[in-house]
Amino acid sequence: MSLATIAKMFNLPKVELQREGIRNFLEKKLLETKSELFAFANKYGVKSVQEFEKLVKKGNIRESAESREDFFKIDYLQAQGERIKKALDSVGS
């Protein structure tokens, strides 16, 4: 079914339907990102890459191939979350 057909079915402008679709997609991605970060928070007791780094320096987290990989994953997820938030802000309400 085309975008135009769906918009007509719900008596919405195509642009509004597109914006809603994009917003829903971004909100889903943000939730997925937050869920992954939450898993790391449970695993290491940290909410950010900065906290992770402090715990490694203190010796509370043993430095290993796995912990280094997790560090970079947390960093990536934080950055991705920020990008998604910016995109959501640009889509508007």
N, CA, C and O atoms as a printed pandas DataFrame, in Angstrom:
     atom_number atom_name residue_name chain_id  residue_number  x_coord  y_coord  z_coord
0              1         N          MET        A               1    0.843   -1.172    0.000
1              2        CA          MET        A               1    0.000    0.000    0.000
2              3         C          MET        A               1    0.888    1.235    0.000
3              4         O          MET        A               1    1.906    1.269    0.692
4              5         N          SER        A               2    0.526    2.210   -0.741
5              6        CA          SER        A               2    1.351    3.408   -0.868
6              7         C          SER        A               2    1.123    4.373    0.299
7              8         O          SER        A               2    0.107    4.315    0.993
8              9         N          LEU        A               3    2.081    5.240    0.486
9             10        CA          LEU        A               3    1.988    6.274    1.520
10            11         C          LEU        A               3    0.760    7.141    1.291
11            12         O          LEU        A               3    0.033    7.463    2.230
12            13         N          ALA        A               4    0.535    7.515    0.042
13            14        CA          ALA        A               4   -0.617    8.359   -0.293
14            15         C          ALA        A               4   -1.929    7.668    0.064
15            16         O          ALA        A               4   -2.853    8.304    0.572
16            17         N          THR        A               5   -2.008    6.383   -0.199
17            18        CA          THR        A               5   -3.229    5.630    0.099
18            19         C          THR        A               5   -3.473    5.557    1.601
19            20         O          THR        A               5   -4.598    5.743    2.065
20            21         N          ILE        A               6   -2.420    5.287    2.352
21            22        CA          ILE        A               6   -2.553    5.208    3.815
22            23         C          ILE        A               6   -2.920    6.568    4.390
23            24         O          ILE        A               6   -3.779    6.658    5.267
24            25         N          ALA        A               7   -2.280    7.623    3.905
25            26        CA          ALA        A               7   -2.585    8.976    4.373
26            27         C          ALA        A               7   -4.049    9.303    4.107
27            28         O          ALA        A               7   -4.731    9.876    4.957
28            29         N          LYS        A               8   -4.520    8.941    2.940
29            30        CA          LYS        A               8   -5.916    9.206    2.578
30            31         C          LYS        A               8   -6.858    8.412    3.478
31            32         O          LYS        A               8   -7.892    8.926    3.905
32            33         N          MET        A               9   -6.501    7.152    3.768
33            34        CA          MET        A               9   -7.313    6.293    4.626
34            35         C          MET        A               9   -7.536    6.918    6.002
35            36         O          MET        A               9   -8.617    6.798    6.580
36            37         N          PHE        A              10   -6.517    7.576    6.514
37            38        CA          PHE        A              10   -6.586    8.165    7.850
38            39         C          PHE        A              10   -6.786    9.685    7.813
39            40         O          PHE        A              10   -6.691   10.365    8.835
40            41         N          ASN        A              11   -7.063   10.190    6.623
41            42        CA          ASN        A              11   -7.328   11.614    6.444
42            43         C          ASN        A              11   -6.199   12.474    7.017
43            44         O          ASN        A              11   -6.434   13.439    7.745
44            45         N          LEU        A              12   -4.977   12.098    6.669
45            46        CA          LEU        A              12   -3.786   12.818    7.115
46            47         C          LEU        A              12   -2.995   13.305    5.916
47            48         O          LEU        A              12   -2.997   12.660    4.868
48            49         N          PRO        A              13   -2.321   14.429    6.058
49            50        CA          PRO        A              13   -1.392   14.830    5.004
50            51         C          PRO        A              13   -0.233   13.826    4.950
51            52         O          PRO        A              13    0.192   13.307    5.983
52            53         N          LYS        A              14    0.272   13.558    3.749
53            54        CA          LYS        A              14    1.393   12.621    3.585
54            55         C          LYS        A              14    2.586   13.005    4.464
55            56         O          LYS        A              14    3.240   12.149    5.059
56            57         N          VAL        A              15    2.849   14.288    4.529
57            58        CA          VAL        A              15    3.999   14.776    5.308
58            59         C          VAL        A              15    3.848   14.410    6.781
59            60         O          VAL        A              15    4.817   14.012    7.427
60            61         N          GLU        A              16    2.640   14.542    7.310
61            62        CA          GLU        A              16    2.411   14.216    8.717
62            63         C          GLU        A              16    2.587   12.715    8.956
63            64         O          GLU        A              16    3.169   12.309    9.962
64            65         N          LEU        A              17    2.093   11.907    8.047
65            66        CA          LEU        A              17    2.253   10.460    8.157
66            67         C          LEU        A              17    3.735   10.078    8.100
67            68         O          LEU        A              17    4.183    9.221    8.862
68            69         N          GLN        A              18    4.489   10.703    7.212
69            70        CA          GLN        A              18    5.925   10.449    7.125
70            71         C          GLN        A              18    6.617   10.834    8.427
71            72         O          GLN        A              18    7.439   10.079    8.947
72            73         N          ARG        A              19    6.282   12.013    8.949
73            74        CA          ARG        A              19    6.906   12.502   10.178
74            75         C          ARG        A              19    6.608   11.541   11.343
75            76         O          ARG        A              19    7.491   11.231   12.143
76            77         N          GLU        A              20    5.360   11.080   11.426
77            78        CA          GLU        A              20    4.988   10.138   12.480
78            79         C          GLU        A              20    5.755    8.829   12.342
79            80         O          GLU        A              20    6.209    8.261   13.335
80            81         N          GLY        A              21    5.896    8.355   11.114
81            82        CA          GLY        A              21    6.650    7.127   10.876
82            83         C          GLY        A              21    8.106    7.263   11.275
83            84         O          GLY        A              21    8.674    6.363   11.895
84            85         N          ILE        A              22    8.705    8.378   10.923
85            86        CA          ILE        A              22   10.100    8.637   11.283
86            87         C          ILE        A              22   10.239    8.755   12.793
87            88         O          ILE        A              22   11.165    8.193   13.379
88            89         N          ARG        A              23    9.318    9.490   13.432
89            90        CA          ARG        A              23    9.371    9.660   14.883
90            91         C          ARG        A              23    9.250    8.292   15.584
91            92         O          ARG        A              23    9.998    8.002   16.518
92            93         N          ASN        A              24    8.314    7.467   15.130
93            94        CA          ASN        A              24    8.145    6.144   15.743
94            95         C          ASN        A              24    9.389    5.281   15.555
95            96         O          ASN        A              24    9.808    4.577   16.473
96            97         N          PHE        A              25    9.972    5.338   14.371
97            98        CA          PHE        A              25   11.203    4.587   14.107
98            99         C          PHE        A              25   12.314    5.038   15.054
99           100         O          PHE        A              25   12.993    4.210   15.662
100          101         N          LEU        A              26   12.495    6.348   15.176
101          102        CA          LEU        A              26   13.559    6.877   16.031
102          103         C          LEU        A              26   13.314    6.552   17.500
103          104         O          LEU        A              26   14.252    6.228   18.229
104          105         N          GLU        A              27   12.064    6.635   17.936
105          106        CA          GLU        A              27   11.751    6.309   19.327
106          107         C          GLU        A              27   12.049    4.838   19.617
107          108         O          GLU        A              27   12.546    4.502   20.692
108          109         N          LYS        A              28   11.745    3.968   18.663
109          110        CA          LYS        A              28   12.049    2.550   18.821
110          111         C          LYS        A              28   13.559    2.332   18.912
111          112         O          LYS        A              28   14.025    1.575   19.764
112          113         N          LYS        A              29   14.324    2.990   18.041
113          114        CA          LYS        A              29   15.783    2.866   18.061
114          115         C          LYS        A              29   16.363    3.398   19.365
115          116         O          LYS        A              29   17.307    2.820   19.905
116          117         N          LEU        A              30   15.805    4.497   19.876
117          118        CA          LEU        A              30   16.289    5.062   21.132
118          119         C          LEU        A              30   16.021    4.084   22.280
119          120         O          LEU        A              30   16.869    3.900   23.153
120          121         N          LEU        A              31   14.859    3.468   22.276
121          122        CA          LEU        A              31   14.531    2.489   23.304
122          123         C          LEU        A              31   15.479    1.284   23.233
123          124         O          LEU        A              31   15.931    0.794   24.268
124          125         N          GLU        A              32   15.776    0.813   22.038
125          126        CA          GLU        A              32   16.723   -0.296   21.867
126          127         C          GLU        A              32   18.104    0.086   22.400
127          128         O          GLU        A              32   18.761   -0.709   23.072
128          129         N          THR        A              33   18.534    1.304   22.094
129          130        CA          THR        A              33   19.839    1.788   22.547
130          131         C          THR        A              33   19.877    1.873   24.068
131          132         O          THR        A              33   20.844    1.444   24.696
132          133         N          LYS        A              34   18.819    2.429   24.655
133          134        CA          LYS        A              34   18.761    2.537   26.115
134          135         C          LYS        A              34   18.738    1.159   26.769
135          136         O          LYS        A              34   19.329    0.963   27.831
136          137         N          SER        A              35   18.062    0.213   26.141
137          138        CA          SER        A              35   18.010   -1.153   26.684
138          139         C          SER        A              35   19.395   -1.788   26.689
139          140         O          SER        A              35   19.777   -2.444   27.658
140          141         N          GLU        A              36   20.146   -1.594   25.609
141          142        CA          GLU        A              36   21.503   -2.133   25.553
142          143         C          GLU        A              36   22.394   -1.483   26.610
143          144         O          GLU        A              36   23.193   -2.158   27.260
144          145         N          LEU        A              37   22.250   -0.173   26.775
145          146        CA          LEU        A              37   23.036    0.524   27.800
146          147         C          LEU        A              37   22.654    0.033   29.195
147          148         O          LEU        A              37   23.507   -0.095   30.073
148          149         N          PHE        A              38   21.374   -0.239   29.387
149          150        CA          PHE        A              38   20.906   -0.750   30.678
150          151         C          PHE        A              38   21.544   -2.102   30.994
151          152         O          PHE        A              38   21.887   -2.385   32.142
152          153         N          ALA        A              39   21.696   -2.930   29.965
153          154        CA          ALA        A              39   22.341   -4.233   30.157
154          155         C          ALA        A              39   23.779   -4.058   30.645
155          156         O          ALA        A              39   24.236   -4.799   31.516
156          157         N          PHE        A              40   24.489   -3.082   30.085
157          158        CA          PHE        A              40   25.859   -2.815   30.540
158          159         C          PHE        A              40   25.860   -2.218   31.947
159          160         O          PHE        A              40   26.761   -2.485   32.741
160          161         N          ALA        A              41   24.845   -1.410   32.246
161          162        CA          ALA        A              41   24.736   -0.845   33.593
162          163         C          ALA        A              41   24.577   -1.972   34.610
163          164         O          ALA        A              41   25.163   -1.931   35.692
164          165         N          ASN        A              42   23.789   -2.964   34.256
165          166        CA          ASN        A              42   23.623   -4.115   35.154
166          167         C          ASN        A              42   24.892   -4.937   35.260
167          168         O          ASN        A              42   25.229   -5.423   36.340
168          169         N          LYS        A              43   25.592   -5.094   34.164
169          170        CA          LYS        A              43   26.799   -5.919   34.138
170          171         C          LYS        A              43   27.937   -5.281   34.935
171          172         O          LYS        A              43   28.631   -5.960   35.692
172          173         N          TYR        A              44   28.123   -3.961   34.756
173          174        CA          TYR        A              44   29.277   -3.289   35.360
174          175         C          TYR        A              44   28.922   -2.277   36.445
175          176         O          TYR        A              44   29.802   -1.832   37.182
176          177         N          GLY        A              45   27.658   -1.910   36.552
177          178        CA          GLY        A              45   27.268   -0.895   37.520
178          179         C          GLY        A              45   27.632    0.507   37.086
179          180         O          GLY        A              45   27.920    1.368   37.917
180          181         N          VAL        A              46   27.619    0.740   35.762
181          182        CA          VAL        A              46   27.952    2.061   35.225
182          183         C          VAL        A              46   26.848    2.543   34.292
183          184         O          VAL        A              46   26.110    1.746   33.712
184          185         N          LYS        A              47   26.751    3.849   34.163
185          186        CA          LYS        A              47   25.770    4.429   33.260
186          187         C          LYS        A              47   26.423    5.165   32.096
187          188         O          LYS        A              47   25.745    5.588   31.159
188          189         N          SER        A              48   27.726    5.313   32.161
189          190        CA          SER        A              48   28.415    6.045   31.098
190          191         C          SER        A              48   29.813    5.483   30.907
191          192         O          SER        A              48   30.336    4.742   31.740
192          193         N          VAL        A              49   30.390    5.861   29.791
193          194        CA          VAL        A              49   31.753    5.447   29.471
194          195         C          VAL        A              49   32.735    6.078   30.465
195          196         O          VAL        A              49   33.773    5.492   30.772
196          197         N          GLN        A              50   32.409    7.256   30.958
197          198        CA          GLN        A              50   33.272    7.928   31.923
198          199         C          GLN        A              50   33.308    7.145   33.244
199          200         O          GLN        A              50   34.371    6.964   33.838
200          201         N          GLU        A              51   32.134    6.684   33.695
201          202        CA          GLU        A              51   32.086    5.880   34.916
202          203         C          GLU        A              51   32.851    4.569   34.726
203          204         O          GLU        A              51   33.565    4.120   35.622
204          205         N          PHE        A              52   32.692    3.971   33.566
205          206        CA          PHE        A              52   33.383    2.722   33.247
206          207         C          PHE        A              52   34.893    2.922   33.358
207          208         O          PHE        A              52   35.600    2.129   33.979
208          209         N          GLU        A              53   35.365    4.004   32.738
209          210        CA          GLU        A              53   36.800    4.304   32.736
210          211         C          GLU        A              53   37.331    4.503   34.156
211          212         O          GLU        A              53   38.424    4.040   34.481
212          213         N          LYS        A              54   36.561    5.188   34.996
213          214        CA          LYS        A              54   36.981    5.409   36.385
214          215         C          LYS        A              54   37.110    4.088   37.136
215          216         O          LYS        A              54   38.053    3.885   37.901
216          217         N          LEU        A              55   36.142    3.186   36.906
217          218        CA          LEU        A              55   36.186    1.899   37.604
218          219         C          LEU        A              55   37.345    1.026   37.123
219          220         O          LEU        A              55   37.905    0.258   37.905
220          221         N          VAL        A              56   37.700    1.136   35.868
221          222        CA          VAL        A              56   38.861    0.399   35.349
222          223         C          VAL        A              56   40.124    0.938   36.003
223          224         O          VAL        A              56   40.979    0.167   36.441
224          225         N          LYS        A              57   40.244    2.270   36.070
225          226        CA          LYS        A              57   41.430    2.880   36.676
226          227         C          LYS        A              57   41.556    2.524   38.157
227          228         O          LYS        A              57   42.664    2.349   38.664
228          229         N          LYS        A              58   40.416    2.418   38.851
229          230        CA          LYS        A              58   40.430    2.048   40.268
230          231         C          LYS        A              58   40.675    0.556   40.470
231          232         O          LYS        A              58   40.962    0.107   41.580
232          233         N          GLY        A              59   40.558   -0.197   39.393
233          234        CA          GLY        A              59   40.739   -1.640   39.495
234          235         C          GLY        A              59   39.460   -2.394   39.815
235          236         O          GLY        A              59   39.492   -3.602   40.049
236          237         N          ASN        A              60   38.335   -1.691   39.826
237          238        CA          ASN        A              60   37.053   -2.343   40.118
238          239         C          ASN        A              60   36.538   -3.154   38.932
239          240         O          ASN        A              60   35.745   -4.079   39.105
240          241         N          ILE        A              61   36.983   -2.811   37.745
241          242        CA          ILE        A              61   36.680   -3.585   36.545
242          243         C          ILE        A              61   38.006   -4.058   35.995
243          244         O          ILE        A              61   38.898   -3.257   35.719
244          245         N          ARG        A              62   38.132   -5.385   35.833
245          246        CA          ARG        A              62   39.377   -5.955   35.327
246          247         C          ARG        A              62   39.472   -5.679   33.831
247          248         O          ARG        A              62   38.534   -5.944   33.080
248          249         N          GLU        A              63   40.595   -5.152   33.416
249          250        CA          GLU        A              63   40.804   -4.868   31.994
250          251         C          GLU        A              63   41.071   -6.175   31.259
251          252         O          GLU        A              63   41.986   -6.927   31.596
252          253         N          SER        A              64   40.252   -6.421   30.254
253          254        CA          SER        A              64   40.375   -7.642   29.450
254          255         C          SER        A              64   39.869   -7.328   28.042
255          256         O          SER        A              64   39.376   -6.230   27.783
256          257         N          ALA        A              65   39.994   -8.280   27.156
257          258        CA          ALA        A              65   39.483   -8.086   25.789
258          259         C          ALA        A              65   37.984   -7.823   25.832
259          260         O          ALA        A              65   37.481   -6.971   25.098
260          261         N          GLU        A              66   37.269   -8.548   26.686
261          262        CA          GLU        A              66   35.821   -8.369   26.798
262          263         C          GLU        A              66   35.460   -6.990   27.348
263          264         O          GLU        A              66   34.567   -6.324   26.823
264          265         N          SER        A              67   36.150   -6.565   28.401
265          266        CA          SER        A              67   35.821   -5.265   28.991
266          267         C          SER        A              67   36.177   -4.124   28.042
267          268         O          SER        A              67   35.471   -3.117   27.995
268          269         N          ARG        A              68   37.275   -4.273   27.281
269          270        CA          ARG        A              68   37.617   -3.233   26.288
270          271         C          ARG        A              68   36.543   -3.165   25.208
271          272         O          ARG        A              68   36.138   -2.079   24.794
272          273         N          GLU        A              69   36.085   -4.333   24.753
273          274        CA          GLU        A              69   35.028   -4.372   23.737
274          275         C          GLU        A              69   33.747   -3.726   24.284
275          276         O          GLU        A              69   33.085   -2.959   23.585
276          277         N          ASP        A              70   33.409   -4.040   25.525
277          278        CA          ASP        A              70   32.224   -3.450   26.149
278          279         C          ASP        A              70   32.373   -1.940   26.295
279          280         O          ASP        A              70   31.411   -1.198   26.096
280          281         N          PHE        A              71   33.576   -1.482   26.643
281          282        CA          PHE        A              71   33.843   -0.043   26.762
282          283         C          PHE        A              71   33.514    0.667   25.454
283          284         O          PHE        A              71   32.833    1.692   25.451
284          285         N          PHE        A              72   34.003    0.115   24.341
285          286        CA          PHE        A              72   33.763    0.751   23.043
286          287         C          PHE        A              72   32.293    0.649   22.636
287          288         O          PHE        A              72   31.767    1.539   21.968
288          289         N          LYS        A              73   31.643   -0.424   23.037
289          290        CA          LYS        A              73   30.218   -0.579   22.739
290          291         C          LYS        A              73   29.401    0.455   23.518
291          292         O          LYS        A              73   28.479    1.060   22.971
292          293         N          ILE        A              74   29.738    0.652   24.780
293          294        CA          ILE        A              74   29.046    1.663   25.596
294          295         C          ILE        A              74   29.248    3.044   24.982
295          296         O          ILE        A              74   28.303    3.824   24.866
296          297         N          ASP        A              75   30.482    3.338   24.590
297          298        CA          ASP        A              75   30.782    4.629   23.967
298          299         C          ASP        A              75   29.956    4.816   22.694
299          300         O          ASP        A              75   29.383    5.882   22.470
300          301         N          TYR        A              76   29.900    3.788   21.877
301          302        CA          TYR        A              76   29.123    3.845   20.634
302          303         C          TYR        A              76   27.635    4.058   20.933
303          304         O          TYR        A              76   26.980    4.884   20.296
304          305         N          LEU        A              77   27.112    3.314   21.899
305          306        CA          LEU        A              77   25.687    3.419   22.227
306          307         C          LEU        A              77   25.334    4.800   22.771
307          308         O          LEU        A              77   24.276    5.343   22.455
308          309         N          GLN        A              78   26.223    5.369   23.590
309          310        CA          GLN        A              78   25.978    6.724   24.098
310          311         C          GLN        A              78   25.916    7.719   22.946
311          312         O          GLN        A              78   25.020    8.561   22.893
312          313         N          ALA        A              79   26.864    7.620   22.033
313          314        CA          ALA        A              79   26.896    8.536   20.888
314          315         C          ALA        A              79   25.671    8.327   20.003
315          316         O          ALA        A              79   25.078    9.291   19.519
316          317         N          GLN        A              80   25.297    7.072   19.793
317          318        CA          GLN        A              80   24.119    6.781   18.973
318          319         C          GLN        A              80   22.864    7.356   19.623
319          320         O          GLN        A              80   22.010    7.918   18.937
320          321         N          GLY        A              81   22.750    7.218   20.935
321          322        CA          GLY        A              81   21.603    7.782   21.654
322          323         C          GLY        A              81   21.506    9.285   21.463
323          324         O          GLY        A              81   20.415    9.823   21.270
324          325         N          GLU        A              82   22.643    9.962   21.516
325          326        CA          GLU        A              82   22.653   11.415   21.311
326          327         C          GLU        A              82   22.233   11.779   19.884
327          328         O          GLU        A              82   21.485   12.735   19.675
328          329         N          ARG        A              83   22.719   11.014   18.912
329          330        CA          ARG        A              83   22.326   11.267   17.514
330          331         C          ARG        A              83   20.825   11.068   17.323
331          332         O          ARG        A              83   20.169   11.848   16.633
332          333         N          ILE        A              84   20.299   10.032   17.932
333          334        CA          ILE        A              84   18.868    9.755   17.812
334          335         C          ILE        A              84   18.055   10.870   18.462
335          336         O          ILE        A              84   17.045   11.306   17.910
336          337         N          LYS        A              85   18.492   11.330   19.629
337          338        CA          LYS        A              85   17.788   12.432   20.310
338          339         C          LYS        A              85   17.779   13.686   19.451
339          340         O          LYS        A              85   16.758   14.366   19.355
340          341         N          LYS        A              86   18.919   13.999   18.821
341          342        CA          LYS        A              86   18.982   15.159   17.927
342          343         C          LYS        A              86   18.024   14.993   16.755
343          344         O          LYS        A              86   17.328   15.934   16.372
344          345         N          ALA        A              87   17.993   13.793   16.191
345          346        CA          ALA        A              87   17.096   13.530   15.069
346          347         C          ALA        A              87   15.645   13.676   15.502
347          348         O          ALA        A              87   14.830   14.239   14.772
348          349         N          LEU        A              88   15.320   13.171   16.685
349          350        CA          LEU        A              88   13.958   13.315   17.202
350          351         C          LEU        A              88   13.585   14.788   17.387
351          352         O          LEU        A              88   12.473   15.202   17.062
352          353         N          ASP        A              89   14.525   15.566   17.910
353          354        CA          ASP        A              89   14.278   17.001   18.079
354          355         C          ASP        A              89   14.018   17.673   16.737
355          356         O          ASP        A              89   13.184   18.573   16.642
356          357         N          SER        A              90   14.730   17.239   15.699
357          358        CA          SER        A              90   14.573   17.867   14.389
358          359         C          SER        A              90   13.263   17.475   13.718
359          360         O          SER        A              90   12.743   18.215   12.883
360          361         N          VAL        A              91   12.726   16.303   14.086
361          362        CA          VAL        A              91   11.453   15.865   13.514
362          363         C          VAL        A              91   10.311   16.678   14.133
363          364         O          VAL        A              91    9.317   16.963   13.465
364          365         N          GLY        A              92   10.454   17.044   15.390
365          366        CA          GLY        A              92    9.436   17.855   16.042
366          367         C          GLY        A              92    8.231   17.042   16.449
367          368         O          GLY        A              92    8.197   15.818   16.315
368          369         N          SER        A              93    7.240   17.760   16.951
369          370        CA          SER        A              93    6.012   17.100   17.443
370          371         C          SER        A              93    4.930   17.073   16.410
371          372         O          SER        A              93    3.843   16.556   16.668
